[in-house]
Amino acid sequence: MNIKGDEHMENYDVVLDFFTKNDKPLNATAVAEGTGIDKKEVSKVMDKLKKEEKIYSPKRCYWQIKND
């Protein structure tokens, strides 16, 4: 079992939940501070969320959960 992969999925869920609970745009620093996850890991998770179109950018460098 790949422990690092499990950790990444756990971080994914935490970051996604953090975006869901915040109704304002956030940058990677704010997410890292709010979740306690390293900023580099937050950036990786955010890249995945962007590709999955779960978050969008209402203004430069800030992201928000997409409410369908």
All heavy atoms as TSV, in Angstrom:
chain	resi	resn	atom	element	x	y	z
A	1	MET	N	N	0.849	-1.189	0.000
A	1	MET	CA	C	0.000	0.000	0.000
A	1	MET	C	C	0.888	1.243	0.000
A	1	MET	O	O	1.858	1.329	0.726
A	1	MET	CB	C	-0.898	-0.025	1.235
A	1	MET	CG	C	-1.788	1.180	1.330
A	1	MET	SD	S	-2.910	1.132	2.727
A	1	MET	CE	C	-4.227	0.208	1.973
A	2	ASN	N	N	0.525	2.204	-0.802
A	2	ASN	CA	C	1.287	3.440	-0.906
A	2	ASN	C	C	0.768	4.443	0.121
A	2	ASN	O	O	-0.288	5.041	-0.052
A	2	ASN	CB	C	1.164	4.001	-2.323
A	2	ASN	CG	C	2.002	5.236	-2.543
A	2	ASN	OD1	O	2.523	5.817	-1.600
A	2	ASN	ND2	N	2.135	5.642	-3.780
A	3	ILE	N	N	1.519	4.618	1.189
A	3	ILE	CA	C	1.099	5.521	2.264
A	3	ILE	C	C	1.037	6.959	1.774
A	3	ILE	O	O	0.130	7.701	2.090
A	3	ILE	CB	C	2.029	5.380	3.489
A	3	ILE	CG1	C	1.852	3.987	4.085
A	3	ILE	CG2	C	1.747	6.459	4.518
A	3	ILE	CD1	C	2.817	3.646	5.179
A	4	LYS	N	N	2.006	7.355	0.948
A	4	LYS	CA	C	2.017	8.720	0.433
A	4	LYS	C	C	0.752	9.009	-0.381
A	4	LYS	O	O	0.174	10.072	-0.286
A	4	LYS	CB	C	3.268	8.947	-0.415
A	4	LYS	CG	C	3.520	10.400	-0.722
A	4	LYS	CD	C	4.979	10.611	-1.020
A	4	LYS	CE	C	5.294	12.051	-1.275
A	4	LYS	NZ	N	5.468	12.854	-0.126
A	5	GLY	N	N	0.297	8.036	-1.160
A	5	GLY	CA	C	-0.938	8.201	-1.931
A	5	GLY	C	C	-2.141	8.356	-1.031
A	5	GLY	O	O	-3.030	9.151	-1.297
A	6	ASP	N	N	-2.182	7.598	0.057
A	6	ASP	CA	C	-3.279	7.712	1.013
A	6	ASP	C	C	-3.285	9.087	1.664
A	6	ASP	O	O	-4.333	9.688	1.858
A	6	ASP	CB	C	-3.172	6.632	2.101
A	6	ASP	CG	C	-3.444	5.235	1.550
A	6	ASP	OD1	O	-4.018	5.130	0.448
A	6	ASP	OD2	O	-3.074	4.267	2.224
A	7	GLU	N	N	-2.094	9.575	2.000
A	7	GLU	CA	C	-1.968	10.901	2.611
A	7	GLU	C	C	-2.470	11.968	1.643
A	7	GLU	O	O	-3.158	12.899	2.036
A	7	GLU	CB	C	-0.505	11.163	2.978
A	7	GLU	CG	C	-0.271	12.495	3.645
A	7	GLU	CD	C	1.188	12.720	3.982
A	7	GLU	OE1	O	1.817	11.817	4.539
A	7	GLU	OE2	O	1.683	13.814	3.665
A	8	HIS	N	N	-2.139	11.806	0.360
A	8	HIS	CA	C	-2.574	12.775	-0.644
A	8	HIS	C	C	-4.097	12.791	-0.741
A	8	HIS	O	O	-4.704	13.859	-0.816
A	8	HIS	CB	C	-1.943	12.452	-2.005
A	8	HIS	CG	C	-2.346	13.404	-3.077
A	8	HIS	ND1	N	-1.859	14.695	-3.141
A	8	HIS	CD2	C	-3.210	13.282	-4.117
A	8	HIS	CE1	C	-2.409	15.319	-4.172
A	8	HIS	NE2	N	-3.230	14.477	-4.773
A	9	MET	N	N	-4.721	11.622	-0.728
A	9	MET	CA	C	-6.185	11.563	-0.803
A	9	MET	C	C	-6.821	12.168	0.444
A	9	MET	O	O	-7.841	12.839	0.359
A	9	MET	CB	C	-6.662	10.121	-0.996
A	9	MET	CG	C	-6.445	9.604	-2.410
A	9	MET	SD	S	-7.105	10.679	-3.717
A	9	MET	CE	C	-8.854	10.598	-3.385
A	10	GLU	N	N	-6.209	11.941	1.592
A	10	GLU	CA	C	-6.714	12.537	2.830
A	10	GLU	C	C	-6.630	14.060	2.743
A	10	GLU	O	O	-7.571	14.762	3.090
A	10	GLU	CB	C	-5.894	12.017	4.013
A	10	GLU	CG	C	-6.450	12.404	5.354
A	10	GLU	CD	C	-5.665	11.768	6.484
A	10	GLU	OE1	O	-5.570	10.535	6.522
A	10	GLU	OE2	O	-5.129	12.528	7.308
A	11	ASN	N	N	-5.488	14.572	2.268
A	11	ASN	CA	C	-5.322	16.019	2.097
A	11	ASN	C	C	-6.332	16.557	1.092
A	11	ASN	O	O	-6.886	17.644	1.279
A	11	ASN	CB	C	-3.900	16.352	1.639
A	11	ASN	CG	C	-2.872	16.146	2.738
A	11	ASN	OD1	O	-3.205	16.075	3.919
A	11	ASN	ND2	N	-1.629	16.025	2.354
A	12	TYR	N	N	-6.582	15.806	0.040
A	12	TYR	CA	C	-7.569	16.192	-0.980
A	12	TYR	C	C	-8.927	16.425	-0.323
A	12	TYR	O	O	-9.563	17.453	-0.545
A	12	TYR	CB	C	-7.643	15.086	-2.036
A	12	TYR	CG	C	-8.690	15.299	-3.096
A	12	TYR	CD1	C	-8.384	15.966	-4.280
A	12	TYR	CD2	C	-9.986	14.822	-2.927
A	12	TYR	CE1	C	-9.345	16.153	-5.262
A	12	TYR	CE2	C	-10.943	15.006	-3.901
A	12	TYR	CZ	C	-10.622	15.674	-5.073
A	12	TYR	OH	O	-11.580	15.860	-6.026
A	13	ASP	N	N	-9.348	15.481	0.493
A	13	ASP	CA	C	-10.646	15.592	1.160
A	13	ASP	C	C	-10.693	16.785	2.110
A	13	ASP	O	O	-11.694	17.492	2.177
A	13	ASP	CB	C	-10.971	14.304	1.924
A	13	ASP	CG	C	-11.210	13.120	0.998
A	13	ASP	OD1	O	-11.566	13.345	-0.184
A	13	ASP	OD2	O	-11.016	11.980	1.441
A	14	VAL	N	N	-9.604	17.010	2.836
A	14	VAL	CA	C	-9.542	18.122	3.789
A	14	VAL	C	C	-9.618	19.462	3.051
A	14	VAL	O	O	-10.370	20.360	3.435
A	14	VAL	CB	C	-8.262	18.043	4.662
A	14	VAL	CG1	C	-8.087	19.298	5.503
A	14	VAL	CG2	C	-8.303	16.809	5.547
A	15	VAL	N	N	-8.849	19.586	1.969
A	15	VAL	CA	C	-8.833	20.838	1.200
A	15	VAL	C	C	-10.198	21.070	0.548
A	15	VAL	O	O	-10.735	22.187	0.603
A	15	VAL	CB	C	-7.699	20.830	0.146
A	15	VAL	CG1	C	-7.815	22.022	-0.801
A	15	VAL	CG2	C	-6.339	20.835	0.839
A	16	LEU	N	N	-10.781	20.039	-0.044
A	16	LEU	CA	C	-12.092	20.174	-0.665
A	16	LEU	C	C	-13.138	20.590	0.372
A	16	LEU	O	O	-13.946	21.489	0.133
A	16	LEU	CB	C	-12.504	18.865	-1.339
A	16	LEU	CG	C	-13.836	18.877	-2.083
A	16	LEU	CD1	C	-13.854	19.928	-3.186
A	16	LEU	CD2	C	-14.123	17.499	-2.656
A	17	ASP	N	N	-13.085	19.989	1.551
A	17	ASP	CA	C	-14.008	20.335	2.636
A	17	ASP	C	C	-13.811	21.789	3.076
A	17	ASP	O	O	-14.777	22.511	3.327
A	17	ASP	CB	C	-13.794	19.375	3.806
A	17	ASP	CG	C	-14.843	19.559	4.889
A	17	ASP	OD1	O	-16.048	19.458	4.579
A	17	ASP	OD2	O	-14.461	19.807	6.050
A	18	PHE	N	N	-12.563	22.224	3.146
A	18	PHE	CA	C	-12.264	23.602	3.542
A	18	PHE	C	C	-12.866	24.591	2.536
A	18	PHE	O	O	-13.464	25.600	2.925
A	18	PHE	CB	C	-10.748	23.799	3.662
A	18	PHE	CG	C	-10.356	25.094	4.309
A	18	PHE	CD1	C	-10.490	25.283	5.675
A	18	PHE	CD2	C	-9.846	26.131	3.557
A	18	PHE	CE1	C	-10.126	26.480	6.278
A	18	PHE	CE2	C	-9.480	27.336	4.151
A	18	PHE	CZ	C	-9.623	27.504	5.508
A	19	PHE	N	N	-12.718	24.296	1.241
A	19	PHE	CA	C	-13.319	25.157	0.219
A	19	PHE	C	C	-14.844	25.159	0.344
A	19	PHE	O	O	-15.484	26.189	0.201
A	19	PHE	CB	C	-12.926	24.702	-1.191
A	19	PHE	CG	C	-11.667	25.335	-1.704
A	19	PHE	CD1	C	-10.495	24.604	-1.802
A	19	PHE	CD2	C	-11.646	26.664	-2.093
A	19	PHE	CE1	C	-9.326	25.179	-2.281
A	19	PHE	CE2	C	-10.486	27.262	-2.565
A	19	PHE	CZ	C	-9.324	26.511	-2.661
A	20	THR	N	N	-15.420	23.998	0.614
A	20	THR	CA	C	-16.864	23.870	0.722
A	20	THR	C	C	-17.421	24.707	1.872
A	20	THR	O	O	-18.484	25.311	1.750
A	20	THR	CB	C	-17.255	22.384	0.914
A	20	THR	OG1	O	-16.735	21.638	-0.182
A	20	THR	CG2	C	-18.751	22.202	0.970
A	21	LYS	N	N	-16.673	24.769	2.965
A	21	LYS	CA	C	-17.137	25.490	4.155
A	21	LYS	C	C	-16.881	26.992	4.097
A	21	LYS	O	O	-17.367	27.732	4.948
A	21	LYS	CB	C	-16.490	24.896	5.401
A	21	LYS	CG	C	-17.015	23.503	5.699
A	21	LYS	CD	C	-16.349	22.907	6.904
A	21	LYS	CE	C	-16.932	21.521	7.181
A	21	LYS	NZ	N	-16.231	20.844	8.266
A	22	ASN	N	N	-16.104	27.439	3.113
A	22	ASN	CA	C	-15.807	28.871	2.971
A	22	ASN	C	C	-16.520	29.416	1.753
A	22	ASN	O	O	-16.408	28.872	0.660
A	22	ASN	CB	C	-14.298	29.095	2.835
A	22	ASN	CG	C	-13.598	28.977	4.164
A	22	ASN	OD1	O	-13.560	29.924	4.920
A	22	ASN	ND2	N	-13.082	27.796	4.460
A	23	ASP	N	N	-17.243	30.502	1.941
A	23	ASP	CA	C	-18.001	31.070	0.832
A	23	ASP	C	C	-17.282	32.223	0.140
A	23	ASP	O	O	-17.845	32.897	-0.702
A	23	ASP	CB	C	-19.384	31.532	1.309
A	23	ASP	CG	C	-19.312	32.557	2.422
A	23	ASP	OD1	O	-18.214	32.772	2.960
A	23	ASP	OD2	O	-20.351	33.145	2.747
A	24	LYS	N	N	-16.022	32.436	0.505
A	24	LYS	CA	C	-15.256	33.503	-0.139
A	24	LYS	C	C	-14.053	32.897	-0.870
A	24	LYS	O	O	-13.603	31.800	-0.537
A	24	LYS	CB	C	-14.786	34.526	0.896
A	24	LYS	CG	C	-13.835	33.953	1.925
A	24	LYS	CD	C	-13.406	34.982	2.943
A	24	LYS	CE	C	-12.425	34.309	3.898
A	24	LYS	NZ	N	-12.082	35.080	5.023
A	25	PRO	N	N	-13.525	33.595	-1.866
A	25	PRO	CA	C	-12.349	33.109	-2.594
A	25	PRO	C	C	-11.132	32.996	-1.675
A	25	PRO	O	O	-10.935	33.841	-0.793
A	25	PRO	CB	C	-12.113	34.174	-3.666
A	25	PRO	CG	C	-13.413	34.885	-3.798
A	25	PRO	CD	C	-14.046	34.834	-2.434
A	26	LEU	N	N	-10.341	31.946	-1.875
A	26	LEU	CA	C	-9.167	31.685	-1.042
A	26	LEU	C	C	-7.941	31.453	-1.911
A	26	LEU	O	O	-8.055	30.937	-3.017
A	26	LEU	CB	C	-9.401	30.419	-0.202
A	26	LEU	CG	C	-10.619	30.396	0.706
A	26	LEU	CD1	C	-10.916	28.971	1.151
A	26	LEU	CD2	C	-10.388	31.295	1.905
A	27	ASN	N	N	-6.774	31.816	-1.374
A	27	ASN	CA	C	-5.543	31.465	-2.071
A	27	ASN	C	C	-4.891	30.282	-1.341
A	27	ASN	O	O	-5.354	29.863	-0.271
A	27	ASN	CB	C	-4.596	32.672	-2.184
A	27	ASN	CG	C	-4.161	33.216	-0.834
A	27	ASN	OD1	O	-4.277	32.554	0.190
A	27	ASN	ND2	N	-3.671	34.429	-0.837
A	28	ALA	N	N	-3.827	29.743	-1.911
A	28	ALA	CA	C	-3.182	28.557	-1.346
A	28	ALA	C	C	-2.663	28.807	0.071
A	28	ALA	O	O	-2.748	27.923	0.927
A	28	ALA	CB	C	-2.041	28.094	-2.247
A	29	THR	N	N	-2.180	30.005	0.340
A	29	THR	CA	C	-1.673	30.330	1.669
A	29	THR	C	C	-2.792	30.261	2.710
A	29	THR	O	O	-2.615	29.686	3.785
A	29	THR	CB	C	-1.032	31.733	1.679
A	29	THR	OG1	O	0.032	31.758	0.716
A	29	THR	CG2	C	-0.486	32.092	3.042
A	30	ALA	N	N	-3.937	30.817	2.384
A	30	ALA	CA	C	-5.074	30.799	3.317
A	30	ALA	C	C	-5.548	29.369	3.575
A	30	ALA	O	O	-5.869	29.012	4.712
A	30	ALA	CB	C	-6.218	31.639	2.767
A	31	VAL	N	N	-5.564	28.543	2.530
A	31	VAL	CA	C	-5.982	27.148	2.688
A	31	VAL	C	C	-4.969	26.399	3.548
A	31	VAL	O	O	-5.341	25.641	4.446
A	31	VAL	CB	C	-6.167	26.459	1.317
A	31	VAL	CG1	C	-6.502	24.982	1.490
A	31	VAL	CG2	C	-7.251	27.156	0.508
A	32	ALA	N	N	-3.678	26.633	3.298
A	32	ALA	CA	C	-2.630	25.975	4.081
A	32	ALA	C	C	-2.733	26.361	5.554
A	32	ALA	O	O	-2.654	25.502	6.440
A	32	ALA	CB	C	-1.246	26.331	3.523
A	33	GLU	N	N	-2.914	27.640	5.826
A	33	GLU	CA	C	-3.032	28.106	7.210
A	33	GLU	C	C	-4.303	27.564	7.871
A	33	GLU	O	O	-4.295	27.211	9.041
A	33	GLU	CB	C	-3.019	29.634	7.254
A	33	GLU	CG	C	-1.668	30.228	6.931
A	33	GLU	CD	C	-1.677	31.740	6.789
A	33	GLU	OE1	O	-2.764	32.364	6.865
A	33	GLU	OE2	O	-0.585	32.306	6.586
A	34	GLY	N	N	-5.379	27.491	7.120
A	34	GLY	CA	C	-6.657	27.035	7.668
A	34	GLY	C	C	-6.732	25.534	7.897
A	34	GLY	O	O	-7.484	25.077	8.746
A	35	THR	N	N	-5.947	24.770	7.130
A	35	THR	CA	C	-6.004	23.310	7.243
A	35	THR	C	C	-4.811	22.708	7.969
A	35	THR	O	O	-4.878	21.567	8.403
A	35	THR	CB	C	-6.079	22.659	5.846
A	35	THR	OG1	O	-4.898	23.007	5.104
A	35	THR	CG2	C	-7.320	23.080	5.095
A	36	GLY	N	N	-3.714	23.470	8.051
A	36	GLY	CA	C	-2.500	22.934	8.665
A	36	GLY	C	C	-1.703	22.051	7.724
A	36	GLY	O	O	-0.742	21.395	8.126
A	37	ILE	N	N	-2.075	22.022	6.445
A	37	ILE	CA	C	-1.362	21.228	5.437
A	37	ILE	C	C	-0.316	22.124	4.775
A	37	ILE	O	O	-0.558	23.309	4.538
A	37	ILE	CB	C	-2.354	20.688	4.383
A	37	ILE	CG1	C	-3.396	19.788	5.053
A	37	ILE	CG2	C	-1.635	19.930	3.281
A	37	ILE	CD1	C	-4.543	19.384	4.147
A	38	ASP	N	N	0.837	21.540	4.460
A	38	ASP	CA	C	1.919	22.277	3.811
A	38	ASP	C	C	1.423	22.941	2.519
A	38	ASP	O	O	0.652	22.346	1.762
A	38	ASP	CB	C	3.072	21.313	3.499
A	38	ASP	CG	C	4.242	22.030	2.873
A	38	ASP	OD1	O	4.902	22.816	3.586
A	38	ASP	OD2	O	4.486	21.821	1.665
A	39	LYS	N	N	1.874	24.175	2.273
A	39	LYS	CA	C	1.401	24.946	1.123
A	39	LYS	C	C	1.684	24.238	-0.201
A	39	LYS	O	O	0.864	24.287	-1.122
A	39	LYS	CB	C	2.039	26.334	1.126
A	39	LYS	CG	C	1.492	27.229	0.045
A	39	LYS	CD	C	2.111	28.608	0.094
A	39	LYS	CE	C	1.713	29.396	-1.127
A	39	LYS	NZ	N	2.443	30.641	-1.250
A	40	LYS	N	N	2.815	23.552	-0.311
A	40	LYS	CA	C	3.126	22.839	-1.559
A	40	LYS	C	C	2.118	21.727	-1.805
A	40	LYS	O	O	1.685	21.510	-2.935
A	40	LYS	CB	C	4.544	22.257	-1.521
A	40	LYS	CG	C	5.621	23.301	-1.670
A	40	LYS	CD	C	6.991	22.664	-1.696
A	40	LYS	CE	C	8.064	23.731	-1.799
A	40	LYS	NZ	N	9.402	23.164	-1.851
A	41	GLU	N	N	1.743	21.018	-0.753
A	41	GLU	CA	C	0.750	19.955	-0.882
A	41	GLU	C	C	-0.616	20.543	-1.218
A	41	GLU	O	O	-1.350	20.003	-2.041
A	41	GLU	CB	C	0.681	19.129	0.401
A	41	GLU	CG	C	-0.280	17.972	0.329
A	41	GLU	CD	C	0.032	16.916	-0.728
A	41	GLU	OE1	O	1.212	16.729	-1.082
A	41	GLU	OE2	O	-0.923	16.278	-1.203
A	42	VAL	N	N	-0.955	21.674	-0.605
A	42	VAL	CA	C	-2.218	22.353	-0.907
A	42	VAL	C	C	-2.255	22.739	-2.386
A	42	VAL	O	O	-3.262	22.536	-3.060
A	42	VAL	CB	C	-2.407	23.604	-0.012
A	42	VAL	CG1	C	-3.545	24.486	-0.524
A	42	VAL	CG2	C	-2.669	23.198	1.424
A	43	SER	N	N	-1.151	23.243	-2.894
A	43	SER	CA	C	-1.083	23.632	-4.312
A	43	SER	C	C	-1.312	22.438	-5.228
A	43	SER	O	O	-2.010	22.546	-6.243
A	43	SER	CB	C	0.258	24.280	-4.628
A	43	SER	OG	O	0.358	25.526	-3.968
A	44	LYS	N	N	-0.742	21.288	-4.877
A	44	LYS	CA	C	-0.942	20.071	-5.680
A	44	LYS	C	C	-2.422	19.669	-5.679
A	44	LYS	O	O	-2.975	19.318	-6.713
A	44	LYS	CB	C	-0.105	18.911	-5.125
A	44	LYS	CG	C	1.369	19.045	-5.372
A	44	LYS	CD	C	2.093	17.855	-4.762
A	44	LYS	CE	C	3.576	18.075	-4.680
A	44	LYS	NZ	N	4.254	16.971	-3.962
A	45	VAL	N	N	-3.028	19.709	-4.497
A	45	VAL	CA	C	-4.450	19.352	-4.390
A	45	VAL	C	C	-5.299	20.350	-5.171
A	45	VAL	O	O	-6.231	19.958	-5.892
A	45	VAL	CB	C	-4.899	19.278	-2.912
A	45	VAL	CG1	C	-6.402	19.096	-2.803
A	45	VAL	CG2	C	-4.169	18.157	-2.180
A	46	MET	N	N	-4.977	21.631	-5.069
A	46	MET	CA	C	-5.736	22.651	-5.795
A	46	MET	C	C	-5.607	22.452	-7.303
A	46	MET	O	O	-6.584	22.629	-8.035
A	46	MET	CB	C	-5.284	24.049	-5.378
A	46	MET	CG	C	-5.777	24.430	-3.993
A	46	MET	SD	S	-5.171	26.020	-3.397
A	46	MET	CE	C	-5.873	27.149	-4.576
A	47	ASP	N	N	-4.425	22.060	-7.787
A	47	ASP	CA	C	-4.250	21.775	-9.212
A	47	ASP	C	C	-5.197	20.657	-9.648
A	47	ASP	O	O	-5.811	20.729	-10.712
A	47	ASP	CB	C	-2.800	21.387	-9.527
A	47	ASP	CG	C	-1.857	22.571	-9.512
A	47	ASP	OD1	O	-2.326	23.723	-9.618
A	47	ASP	OD2	O	-0.636	22.347	-9.406
A	48	LYS	N	N	-5.300	19.632	-8.813
A	48	LYS	CA	C	-6.204	18.519	-9.125
A	48	LYS	C	C	-7.655	18.994	-9.125
A	48	LYS	O	O	-8.432	18.643	-10.019
A	48	LYS	CB	C	-5.999	17.394	-8.114
A	48	LYS	CG	C	-6.803	16.172	-8.432
A	48	LYS	CD	C	-6.433	14.996	-7.569
A	48	LYS	CE	C	-7.285	13.817	-7.989
A	48	LYS	NZ	N	-6.788	12.553	-7.606
A	49	LEU	N	N	-8.021	19.805	-8.137
A	49	LEU	CA	C	-9.391	20.330	-8.068
A	49	LEU	C	C	-9.713	21.212	-9.282
A	49	LEU	O	O	-10.832	21.195	-9.786
A	49	LEU	CB	C	-9.603	21.113	-6.775
A	49	LEU	CG	C	-9.624	20.288	-5.489
A	49	LEU	CD1	C	-9.582	21.199	-4.271
A	49	LEU	CD2	C	-10.837	19.382	-5.436
A	50	LYS	N	N	-8.709	21.977	-9.752
A	50	LYS	CA	C	-8.903	22.819	-10.947
A	50	LYS	C	C	-9.164	21.944	-12.165
A	50	LYS	O	O	-10.079	22.212	-12.944
A	50	LYS	CB	C	-7.668	23.686	-11.202
A	50	LYS	CG	C	-7.439	24.773	-10.180
A	50	LYS	CD	C	-6.121	25.478	-10.471
A	50	LYS	CE	C	-5.436	25.893	-9.196
A	50	LYS	NZ	N	-4.098	26.443	-9.421
A	51	LYS	N	N	-8.356	20.900	-12.335
A	51	LYS	CA	C	-8.509	20.002	-13.483
A	51	LYS	C	C	-9.858	19.294	-13.452
A	51	LYS	O	O	-10.448	19.034	-14.490
A	51	LYS	CB	C	-7.377	18.973	-13.513
A	51	LYS	CG	C	-6.056	19.565	-13.929
A	51	LYS	CD	C	-4.936	18.542	-13.903
A	51	LYS	CE	C	-3.617	19.221	-14.190
A	51	LYS	NZ	N	-2.470	18.350	-13.916
A	52	GLU	N	N	-10.332	18.989	-12.253
A	52	GLU	CA	C	-11.638	18.334	-12.094
A	52	GLU	C	C	-12.780	19.340	-12.152
A	52	GLU	O	O	-13.948	18.973	-12.029
A	52	GLU	CB	C	-11.679	17.584	-10.754
A	52	GLU	CG	C	-10.716	16.419	-10.696
A	52	GLU	CD	C	-10.634	15.783	-9.319
A	52	GLU	OE1	O	-11.200	16.329	-8.343
A	52	GLU	OE2	O	-9.998	14.728	-9.207
A	53	GLU	N	N	-12.428	20.616	-12.285
A	53	GLU	CA	C	-13.391	21.723	-12.354
A	53	GLU	C	C	-14.286	21.800	-11.120
A	53	GLU	O	O	-15.469	22.131	-11.199
A	53	GLU	CB	C	-14.217	21.639	-13.636
A	53	GLU	CG	C	-13.359	21.781	-14.880
A	53	GLU	CD	C	-14.156	21.765	-16.173
A	53	GLU	OE1	O	-15.401	21.664	-16.131
A	53	GLU	OE2	O	-13.522	21.869	-17.229
A	54	LYS	N	N	-13.709	21.515	-9.956
A	54	LYS	CA	C	-14.447	21.626	-8.690
A	54	LYS	C	C	-14.259	22.996	-8.057
A	54	LYS	O	O	-15.031	23.395	-7.204
A	54	LYS	CB	C	-14.014	20.525	-7.725
A	54	LYS	CG	C	-14.445	19.154	-8.212
A	54	LYS	CD	C	-14.216	18.093	-7.195
A	54	LYS	CE	C	-14.740	16.769	-7.737
A	54	LYS	NZ	N	-14.615	15.685	-6.793
A	55	ILE	N	N	-13.191	23.696	-8.466
A	55	ILE	CA	C	-12.974	25.067	-8.020
A	55	ILE	C	C	-12.753	25.944	-9.248
A	55	ILE	O	O	-12.355	25.462	-10.306
A	55	ILE	CB	C	-11.790	25.201	-7.023
A	55	ILE	CG1	C	-10.483	24.699	-7.619
A	55	ILE	CG2	C	-12.104	24.500	-5.715
A	55	ILE	CD1	C	-9.252	24.910	-6.733
A	56	TYR	N	N	-13.046	27.233	-9.103
A	56	TYR	CA	C	-12.831	28.184	-10.195
A	56	TYR	C	C	-12.215	29.452	-9.618
A	56	TYR	O	O	-12.216	29.669	-8.405
A	56	TYR	CB	C	-14.151	28.500	-10.912
A	56	TYR	CG	C	-15.089	29.353	-10.102
A	56	TYR	CD1	C	-15.168	30.728	-10.317
A	56	TYR	CD2	C	-15.895	28.799	-9.105
A	56	TYR	CE1	C	-16.026	31.513	-9.562
A	56	TYR	CE2	C	-16.750	29.575	-8.350
A	56	TYR	CZ	C	-16.808	30.930	-8.582
A	56	TYR	OH	O	-17.644	31.715	-7.839
A	57	SER	N	N	-11.672	30.280	-10.494
A	57	SER	CA	C	-10.989	31.492	-10.070
A	57	SER	C	C	-11.824	32.731	-10.389
A	57	SER	O	O	-11.909	33.138	-11.546
A	57	SER	CB	C	-9.630	31.595	-10.765
A	57	SER	OG	O	-8.958	32.756	-10.349
A	58	PRO	N	N	-12.438	33.339	-9.351
A	58	PRO	CA	C	-13.194	34.569	-9.584
A	58	PRO	C	C	-12.283	35.787	-9.738
A	58	PRO	O	O	-12.686	36.800	-10.285
A	58	PRO	CB	C	-14.071	34.702	-8.341
A	58	PRO	CG	C	-13.311	33.991	-7.274
A	58	PRO	CD	C	-12.547	32.887	-7.969
A	59	LYS	N	N	-11.041	35.678	-9.237
A	59	LYS	CA	C	-10.045	36.734	-9.416
A	59	LYS	C	C	-8.660	36.109	-9.337
A	59	LYS	O	O	-8.483	35.028	-8.775
A	59	LYS	CB	C	-10.207	37.849	-8.385
A	59	LYS	CG	C	-10.036	37.422	-6.941
A	59	LYS	CD	C	-10.278	38.591	-6.005
A	59	LYS	CE	C	-10.141	38.145	-4.565
A	59	LYS	NZ	N	-10.338	39.244	-3.638
A	60	ARG	N	N	-7.692	36.767	-9.885
A	60	ARG	CA	C	-6.337	36.229	-10.003
A	60	ARG	C	C	-5.790	35.694	-8.674
A	60	ARG	O	O	-5.841	36.383	-7.651
A	60	ARG	CB	C	-5.424	37.331	-10.540
A	60	ARG	CG	C	-4.032	36.871	-10.843
A	60	ARG	CD	C	-3.218	38.034	-11.392
A	60	ARG	NE	N	-1.815	37.680	-11.433
A	60	ARG	CZ	C	-1.194	37.263	-12.528
A	60	ARG	NH1	N	-1.850	37.165	-13.651
A	60	ARG	NH2	N	0.086	36.975	-12.478
A	61	CYS	N	N	-5.298	34.449	-8.712
A	61	CYS	CA	C	-4.656	33.768	-7.572
A	61	CYS	C	C	-5.615	33.361	-6.459
A	61	CYS	O	O	-5.177	32.906	-5.414
A	61	CYS	CB	C	-3.514	34.596	-7.000
A	61	CYS	SG	S	-2.187	34.862	-8.173
A	62	TYR	N	N	-6.889	33.539	-6.645
A	62	TYR	CA	C	-7.875	33.142	-5.638
A	62	TYR	C	C	-8.834	32.135	-6.266
A	62	TYR	O	O	-9.194	32.254	-7.433
A	62	TYR	CB	C	-8.652	34.356	-5.113
A	62	TYR	CG	C	-7.832	35.175	-4.137
A	62	TYR	CD1	C	-6.901	36.091	-4.592
A	62	TYR	CD2	C	-7.991	35.014	-2.771
A	62	TYR	CE1	C	-6.136	36.831	-3.696
A	62	TYR	CE2	C	-7.236	35.744	-1.879
A	62	TYR	CZ	C	-6.314	36.639	-2.341
A	62	TYR	OH	O	-5.561	37.354	-1.456
A	63	TRP	N	N	-9.258	31.185	-5.441
A	63	TRP	CA	C	-10.108	30.106	-5.918
A	63	TRP	C	C	-11.297	29.911	-4.996
A	63	TRP	O	O	-11.220	30.211	-3.806
A	63	TRP	CB	C	-9.290	28.814	-6.029
A	63	TRP	CG	C	-8.204	28.983	-7.042
A	63	TRP	CD1	C	-6.957	29.523	-6.829
A	63	TRP	CD2	C	-8.278	28.721	-8.424
A	63	TRP	NE1	N	-6.270	29.589	-8.000
A	63	TRP	CE2	C	-7.052	29.089	-9.006
A	63	TRP	CE3	C	-9.261	28.183	-9.238
A	63	TRP	CZ2	C	-6.793	28.956	-10.360
A	63	TRP	CZ3	C	-8.995	28.037	-10.583
A	63	TRP	CH2	C	-7.774	28.413	-11.127
A	64	GLN	N	N	-12.367	29.397	-5.574
A	64	GLN	CA	C	-13.597	29.208	-4.821
A	64	GLN	C	C	-14.261	27.923	-5.301
A	64	GLN	O	O	-14.114	27.521	-6.453
A	64	GLN	CB	C	-14.518	30.414	-5.087
A	64	GLN	CG	C	-15.691	30.510	-4.174
A	64	GLN	CD	C	-16.356	31.878	-4.281
A	64	GLN	OE1	O	-15.974	32.727	-5.077
A	64	GLN	NE2	N	-17.371	32.103	-3.471
A	65	ILE	N	N	-15.009	27.290	-4.416
A	65	ILE	CA	C	-15.717	26.055	-4.766
A	65	ILE	C	C	-16.771	26.368	-5.820
A	65	ILE	O	O	-17.387	27.431	-5.804
A	65	ILE	CB	C	-16.357	25.397	-3.509
A	65	ILE	CG1	C	-16.805	23.961	-3.776
A	65	ILE	CG2	C	-17.516	26.212	-2.984
A	65	ILE	CD1	C	-15.709	22.968	-3.767
A	66	LYS	N	N	-16.931	25.455	-6.764
A	66	LYS	CA	C	-17.922	25.619	-7.820
A	66	LYS	C	C	-19.228	25.021	-7.339
A	66	LYS	O	O	-19.296	23.853	-6.987
A	66	LYS	CB	C	-17.447	24.876	-9.062
A	66	LYS	CG	C	-17.931	25.414	-10.352
A	66	LYS	CD	C	-17.312	24.628	-11.485
A	66	LYS	CE	C	-17.028	25.523	-12.642
A	66	LYS	NZ	N	-16.515	24.789	-13.777
A	67	ASN	N	N	-20.264	25.830	-7.265
A	67	ASN	CA	C	-21.585	25.344	-6.859
A	67	ASN	C	C	-22.426	25.120	-8.101
A	67	ASN	O	O	-22.818	26.060	-8.762
A	67	ASN	CB	C	-22.277	26.364	-5.938
A	67	ASN	CG	C	-21.531	26.525	-4.637
A	67	ASN	OD1	O	-21.056	25.549	-4.070
A	67	ASN	ND2	N	-21.419	27.753	-4.168
A	68	ASP	N	N	-22.669	23.850	-8.382
A	68	ASP	CA	C	-23.444	23.522	-9.587
A	68	ASP	C	C	-24.923	23.567	-9.320
A	68	ASP	O	O	-25.432	23.207	-8.356
A	68	ASP	CB	C	-23.066	22.145	-10.112
A	68	ASP	CG	C	-21.639	22.145	-10.668
A	68	ASP	OD1	O	-21.163	23.217	-11.053
A	68	ASP	OD2	O	-21.038	21.066	-10.713
